[in-house]
Amino acid sequence: MNIAIITVGKLKEKYLKMGIDEYVKRLGAYAKIDLIEVPDEKAPEQLSEAEMEIVKKKEGERILAKISPDTHVIALAINGKMKTSEEMSKDIESLMTYGKSKIAFVIGGSLGLHDDVLKRANEKQSFGKMTLPHQLMKLVLVEQIYRSFRIMKGEPYHK
């Protein structure tokens, strides 16, 4: 199983990097994890709707360039489907069972994901209605992927 986590922007916070690195190391026993960072589009704080659309489009093009046609894409989006850890585990196991050896989780930048990325996604998943910094979301996601494999293998995990 090859799992890519595609994010917009470079992770700068050392404490988040350390947490992500720890879970990626643990996941090595279950799957190959590829962390892909695409550059964020530089933009001023105050943007018009049209300017926001341009920024999201450019970031979206960078994301889509990293996704092969045979990859099952899961976009993280507030309006996506909320799942329990057990449901996420079951879904990943099902993808593996039915021959999907490549999965990409996509986390957008501070403005979210462009519609082109959402259209390319095979599914949209939400981790709740709250907005989280996209770099923190990367840590939460990698932990949940690790938890999914522990559940799948019947190994202990904290409930």
C-alpha positions in Angstrom: 0.0 0.0 0.0 1.3 3.4 -1.0 -0.2 6.4 0.8 0.6 9.9 -0.2 -0.3 12.9 1.9 -0.3 16.0 -0.4 -0.3 19.3 1.4 0.0 22.9 0.4 2.9 24.8 2.0 6.0 23.8 3.7 5.9 22.6 7.3 7.9 24.9 9.5 6.9 24.1 13.0 9.5 21.7 14.6 7.0 20.2 17.1 4.6 19.3 14.3 7.4 17.9 12.2 8.6 15.7 15.1 5.1 14.3 15.6 4.5 13.6 11.9 8.0 12.0 11.6 7.2 9.7 14.5 3.9 8.4 13.0 5.5 8.0 9.5 8.2 5.9 11.1 5.6 3.8 12.9 3.6 3.4 9.7 6.6 2.0 7.9 5.6 -1.5 9.2 2.3 -1.2 7.3 2.6 1.0 4.3 4.9 3.3 2.3 4.1 6.9 3.2 5.1 9.7 0.9 4.7 13.3 2.2 4.4 15.7 -0.7 4.4 19.4 -0.1 3.5 21.7 -3.0 4.3 25.4 -2.7 1.6 27.7 -1.5 0.7 30.7 -3.6 2.0 34.0 -2.1 -0.9 36.4 -1.6 -1.7 39.4 0.6 -4.0 39.0 3.7 -7.0 40.7 2.1 -8.2 39.1 -1.1 -11.2 39.5 -3.3 -13.3 36.5 -4.2 -11.7 36.5 -7.7 -8.2 36.7 -6.2 -8.9 33.8 -3.8 -10.1 31.7 -6.8 -6.9 32.4 -8.6 -4.8 31.4 -5.6 -6.8 28.2 -5.1 -6.6 27.3 -8.8 -2.8 27.7 -8.9 -2.4 25.6 -5.7 -4.9 23.1 -7.1 -2.9 22.7 -10.3 0.2 21.9 -8.3 -1.7 19.3 -6.3 -3.2 17.6 -9.4 0.3 17.4 -11.0 1.3 15.1 -8.1 -1.6 12.6 -8.6 -1.4 9.7 -11.0 -4.6 8.6 -12.8 -4.7 5.2 -10.9 -4.6 6.9 -7.4 -7.7 6.9 -5.2 -8.0 10.5 -3.9 -9.4 11.5 -0.6 -9.8 15.2 -0.2 -10.0 16.6 3.3 -12.9 19.1 3.3 -15.2 20.5 6.0 -18.2 19.4 4.0 -16.9 15.9 3.5 -18.1 12.7 5.2 -17.3 12.4 8.9 -16.0 8.9 9.9 -15.1 7.2 13.1 -11.5 5.7 13.3 -13.0 2.3 12.8 -14.9 3.4 9.6 -11.7 5.0 8.2 -9.8 1.7 8.9 -12.5 -0.3 7.2 -12.5 2.0 4.2 -8.7 1.8 3.8 -8.8 -2.0 4.2 -11.6 -2.2 1.5 -9.5 -0.1 -0.9 -6.6 -2.5 -0.4 -8.8 -5.5 -0.8 -10.2 -4.2 -4.1 -6.8 -3.5 -5.7 -6.3 0.2 -4.9 -2.6 0.2 -4.0 -2.3 4.0 -4.2 -4.2 6.4 -2.0 -3.6 10.1 -1.8 -5.0 12.3 1.0 -5.1 15.9 0.0 -5.0 18.9 2.5 -5.5 22.3 0.9 -3.9 25.6 1.9 -5.3 28.3 4.1 -8.0 29.1 1.5 -9.0 25.4 1.0 -9.1 23.3 -2.1 -10.0 24.4 -5.6 -13.1 22.8 -7.2 -10.9 21.0 -9.7 -9.2 19.1 -6.9 -12.6 18.3 -5.3 -13.9 17.0 -8.6 -10.8 14.8 -9.0 -11.3 13.3 -5.5 -13.0 10.0 -5.2 -14.3 11.0 -1.9 -14.3 13.9 0.6 -13.6 13.3 4.2 -14.1 15.7 7.1 -12.5 15.6 10.6 -15.2 17.9 11.9 -16.8 21.3 11.5 -13.9 23.2 13.1 -11.3 24.8 11.0 -7.8 23.6 11.8 -4.5 24.9 10.6 -3.6 22.8 7.6 -0.2 21.9 9.1 -1.8 20.6 12.3 -4.3 18.7 10.2 -1.4 16.8 8.6 -0.4 15.5 12.0 -3.9 14.6 12.9 -4.3 12.8 9.6 -1.1 10.8 9.8 -2.0 9.7 13.3 -5.4 8.5 12.1 -3.9 6.6 9.2 -1.6 4.9 11.8 -4.6 4.2 14.0 -6.4 2.7 11.0 -3.7 0.2 10.4 -3.6 -0.8 14.1 -7.3 -1.3 14.1 -7.1 -3.3 10.8 -4.4 -5.6 12.2 -6.3 -6.1 15.5 -3.5 -4.5 17.4 -4.1 -2.4 20.5 -4.7 1.3 20.2 -6.1 4.0 22.5 -9.8 4.4 22.2 
